[in-house]
Amino acid sequence: MVGHIGAWDRYLILAAGEMLAGVEWPSIMTLEGYVEADGKRRCFVSVDEFNACQAELHADWPWPSLQSMTLQMAETVYALFTQPGLLTAETLERTRPYVWRLPGDVRLTMPAGWYLWGIALEHEGVEHATDLGI
């Protein structure tokens, strides 16, 4: 679970870099452009494929390495979303519209940047809250 969270945070960091560079549709939106720590670039067909790939990749990592990577990714995501002048509302607004499908066939249309902000919070704060003891 820890490696899974760290991998998604890495993907959010990559997306943040794209948005900071003015990209309107970050690669994460189509599951493209993931960059592993060794620089290898990957694209995925589905979220399940990404998750399976990361589970296999992290299966043999020693705990201290996995913990360190995940903490570094979490701290970086936190800094990107909280430091003034980085991922500002204006930066998030400059992305293309995305339709977020929620349970109950609820659909919210918002800029992709705001969607990524929302899933960053939802992923750890809701989806994995119990796993993390939150």
C-alpha positions as a Markdown table, in Angstrom:
| # | Residue | x | y | z |
|---|---|---|---|---|
| 1 | Met | 0.0 | 0.0 | 0.0 |
| 2 | Val | 2.8 | 2.4 | 0.9 |
| 3 | Gly | 4.5 | 2.0 | -2.5 |
| 4 | His | 1.2 | 2.4 | -4.2 |
| 5 | Ile | 0.6 | 5.8 | -2.5 |
| 6 | Gly | 4.2 | 6.9 | -3.3 |
| 7 | Ala | 3.8 | 6.0 | -6.9 |
| 8 | Trp | 0.6 | 8.0 | -7.3 |
| 9 | Asp | 2.2 | 10.9 | -5.5 |
| 10 | Arg | 5.1 | 10.7 | -8.0 |
| 11 | Tyr | 2.5 | 10.8 | -10.9 |
| 12 | Leu | 0.9 | 13.9 | -9.3 |
| 13 | Ile | 4.3 | 15.6 | -9.0 |
| 14 | Leu | 5.0 | 14.9 | -12.7 |
| 15 | Ala | 1.5 | 16.4 | -13.5 |
| 16 | Ala | 2.2 | 19.4 | -11.3 |
| 17 | Gly | 5.4 | 20.1 | -13.2 |
| 18 | Glu | 3.5 | 20.0 | -16.5 |
| 19 | Met | 0.9 | 22.4 | -15.1 |
| 20 | Leu | 3.6 | 24.7 | -13.8 |
| 21 | Ala | 5.1 | 24.7 | -17.3 |
| 22 | Gly | 1.7 | 25.7 | -18.8 |
| 23 | Val | 0.5 | 22.3 | -20.0 |
| 24 | Glu | -3.3 | 22.3 | -20.3 |
| 25 | Trp | -3.8 | 18.5 | -20.3 |
| 26 | Pro | -1.2 | 16.8 | -18.0 |
| 27 | Ser | -0.1 | 13.3 | -19.2 |
| 28 | Ile | -1.6 | 11.7 | -16.1 |
| 29 | Met | -5.1 | 12.5 | -17.5 |
| 30 | Thr | -4.5 | 9.8 | -20.2 |
| 31 | Leu | -2.2 | 7.6 | -18.0 |
| 32 | Glu | 0.8 | 8.6 | -20.2 |
| 33 | Gly | 4.2 | 10.1 | -19.3 |
| 34 | Tyr | 4.9 | 8.3 | -16.0 |
| 35 | Val | 8.6 | 8.5 | -15.2 |
| 36 | Glu | 10.1 | 5.9 | -12.8 |
| 37 | Ala | 13.0 | 6.9 | -10.5 |
| 38 | Asp | 15.4 | 5.4 | -13.0 |
| 39 | Gly | 14.1 | 7.7 | -15.8 |
| 40 | Lys | 12.1 | 4.9 | -17.6 |
| 41 | Arg | 9.0 | 6.4 | -19.2 |
| 42 | Arg | 5.8 | 4.4 | -19.1 |
| 43 | Cys | 2.2 | 4.6 | -20.4 |
| 44 | Phe | -0.7 | 2.6 | -19.0 |
| 45 | Val | -4.0 | 1.4 | -20.4 |
| 46 | Ser | -5.8 | 1.6 | -17.1 |
| 47 | Val | -5.5 | 2.5 | -13.5 |
| 48 | Asp | -5.5 | -1.2 | -12.6 |
| 49 | Glu | -2.5 | -1.7 | -15.0 |
| 50 | Phe | -0.6 | 1.2 | -13.3 |
| 51 | Asn | -1.4 | -0.2 | -9.8 |
| 52 | Ala | -0.3 | -3.8 | -10.8 |
| 53 | Cys | 2.9 | -2.5 | -12.4 |
| 54 | Gln | 3.8 | -0.5 | -9.2 |
| 55 | Ala | 2.9 | -3.5 | -6.9 |
| 56 | Glu | 5.3 | -5.7 | -8.9 |
| 57 | Leu | 8.0 | -3.0 | -9.0 |
| 58 | His | 7.8 | -2.4 | -5.2 |
| 59 | Ala | 7.4 | -6.0 | -4.1 |
| 60 | Asp | 11.1 | -6.5 | -3.4 |
| 61 | Trp | 12.0 | -3.1 | -2.1 |
| 62 | Pro | 13.4 | -3.0 | 1.4 |
| 63 | Trp | 11.0 | -1.2 | 3.8 |
| 64 | Pro | 13.4 | 1.7 | 4.5 |
| 65 | Ser | 13.7 | 2.5 | 0.8 |
| 66 | Leu | 9.9 | 2.2 | 0.2 |
| 67 | Gln | 9.2 | 4.3 | 3.3 |
| 68 | Ser | 11.8 | 7.0 | 2.3 |
| 69 | Met | 10.5 | 7.2 | -1.3 |
| 70 | Thr | 6.9 | 7.5 | -0.2 |
| 71 | Leu | 7.6 | 10.2 | 2.4 |
| 72 | Gln | 9.6 | 12.2 | -0.1 |
| 73 | Met | 6.8 | 12.0 | -2.6 |
| 74 | Ala | 4.2 | 13.0 | 0.0 |
| 75 | Glu | 6.3 | 15.9 | 1.3 |
| 76 | Thr | 6.8 | 17.2 | -2.3 |
| 77 | Val | 3.1 | 16.9 | -3.1 |
| 78 | Tyr | 2.3 | 18.8 | 0.1 |
| 79 | Ala | 4.8 | 21.5 | -0.8 |
| 80 | Leu | 3.5 | 21.9 | -4.3 |
| 81 | Phe | -0.1 | 22.4 | -3.1 |
| 82 | Thr | 0.7 | 24.6 | -0.1 |
| 83 | Gln | 3.6 | 26.9 | -1.1 |
| 84 | Pro | 2.4 | 30.3 | -2.3 |
| 85 | Gly | 3.1 | 30.9 | -6.0 |
| 86 | Leu | 3.4 | 27.2 | -7.1 |
| 87 | Leu | 0.1 | 25.4 | -7.9 |
| 88 | Thr | -2.1 | 28.5 | -7.6 |
| 89 | Ala | -5.8 | 28.6 | -8.3 |
| 90 | Glu | -4.9 | 30.3 | -11.6 |
| 91 | Thr | -2.5 | 27.5 | -12.6 |
| 92 | Leu | -5.1 | 24.9 | -11.9 |
| 93 | Glu | -7.7 | 26.9 | -13.7 |
| 94 | Arg | -5.6 | 27.1 | -16.9 |
| 95 | Thr | -6.1 | 23.3 | -17.6 |
| 96 | Arg | -8.8 | 21.9 | -19.9 |
| 97 | Pro | -12.2 | 20.8 | -18.6 |
| 98 | Tyr | -12.6 | 17.3 | -17.2 |
| 99 | Val | -15.7 | 15.5 | -16.3 |
| 100 | Trp | -15.3 | 13.7 | -12.9 |
| 101 | Arg | -17.6 | 10.8 | -12.6 |
| 102 | Leu | -18.6 | 10.2 | -9.0 |
| 103 | Pro | -20.7 | 7.4 | -7.4 |
| 104 | Gly | -24.4 | 7.6 | -8.2 |
| 105 | Asp | -23.8 | 8.8 | -11.7 |
| 106 | Val | -22.9 | 12.3 | -10.4 |
| 107 | Arg | -20.7 | 14.2 | -12.9 |
| 108 | Leu | -18.8 | 17.3 | -12.0 |
| 109 | Thr | -17.1 | 19.3 | -14.8 |
| 110 | Met | -14.0 | 21.2 | -13.7 |
| 111 | Pro | -10.5 | 22.1 | -14.9 |
| 112 | Ala | -8.2 | 19.1 | -14.9 |
| 113 | Gly | -5.9 | 20.8 | -12.4 |
| 114 | Trp | -8.7 | 21.1 | -9.8 |
| 115 | Tyr | -9.6 | 17.4 | -10.5 |
| 116 | Leu | -6.0 | 16.4 | -9.7 |
| 117 | Trp | -6.1 | 18.6 | -6.6 |
| 118 | Gly | -9.3 | 16.8 | -5.5 |
| 119 | Ile | -8.0 | 13.3 | -6.2 |
| 120 | Ala | -4.7 | 14.1 | -4.3 |
| 121 | Leu | -6.8 | 14.7 | -1.2 |
| 122 | Glu | -9.3 | 11.9 | -1.9 |
| 123 | His | -6.7 | 9.2 | -2.5 |
| 124 | Glu | -5.0 | 9.4 | 0.9 |
| 125 | Gly | -7.7 | 11.1 | 2.9 |
| 126 | Val | -10.6 | 9.0 | 1.9 |
| 127 | Glu | -9.7 | 6.0 | -0.2 |
| 128 | His | -6.7 | 4.9 | 1.9 |
| 129 | Ala | -7.5 | 6.6 | 5.2 |
| 130 | Thr | -8.2 | 3.3 | 7.0 |
| 131 | Asp | -5.0 | 1.7 | 5.6 |
| 132 | Leu | -3.0 | 4.7 | 6.9 |
| 133 | Gly | -4.7 | 4.8 | 10.3 |
| 134 | Ile | -6.2 | 8.2 | 9.6 |
